[in-house]
């Protein structure tokens, strides 16, 4: 069911229109989930400790002390508790706290936030399966590595098929973009964790693992560039501008102009009225829209953050692989 809002537009520019569209939630969500981002950096061990401390306080207030305590003890001493392993531990802590752990940013609901009500998704299922298997084998690096290598290959193939369907099979959508970017981020972290597990006993091939991960991240950066170009064309086709009403018009032009912008994909519309100098040439809604999509793809923070994610990941790969922190209660 669509939504429609009406506003006055003081800043008659593409920037002003874009800010207005953002303020009324007209923009789709194609970003990487905040929880996955939190556990992707070099501070993931600290993030996990802070989150576990937060849950301890929450458990006291909600009567989950014993349940959370037993979970904390079961994972205490787990090595390599960084990156996706830290994310998995936070997931298990959330399970122990259910239904008290209902914060919008908790790990428990990460996949639901990314995939929403998707009825069938190979990417989602592989991510879920890996989180389950890694949780089972956090204390067994050999089995953890076996599962990581097996499931990263599986997820890699699924992401390639999803990428190709968007680029070549006319299957582009905001939903598909969100699935792909989250899957690509997750898969990159799987590759980092595999390299981390391989270097616990010997560092003789460290640079081999390092360069392998960096090469994969570079490919995802290239894929992201191609997909965003395709996505830009797609959004240009879904966003429509109409000029249903001009009024206060006299011989020299119109004082007020009313426009309507629709997004067929998100089923939302935005009616806006802007004021002009009475003596100036009458502006045109279509003219205002001409550069809107170009501005959107230049200044949209979600797109900037997507590019930054993979750039930062490549820059920090060496440090990420070298992390082997242990989770302690």
Buried (B, 14 or more C-beta within 10 A) or exposed (E): EEEEBEBEBEEBBBEBBBEBBEEBEBBBBBBBBEBBBBBBBBBBBEBBBEBBEEBBEBBEEBEBEEBBBEBBEBBBEBBBBBBBBBBBBBBBBBBBBEEBBEBEEBBBBBBEBBBEEEEEBBBBBBBBBBBEBBBEBBEEBEBBBBBBBEBBEBBBEBBEEBBEBBBEEEEBBBBBBBBBBBBBBBBBBBBBBBBBBBBEEEEEEBEEBBEBBBEBBEBBBEBBEEBBEBBBEBBEEBBEBBBEEBEEEEEEBBBBBBBBBBBEBBEBBBBBBBEBEEEEEEBBBEEBBEBBBEBBBEEBEBBEBBEEBBEBBBEBBBEBBBBBBEBEE
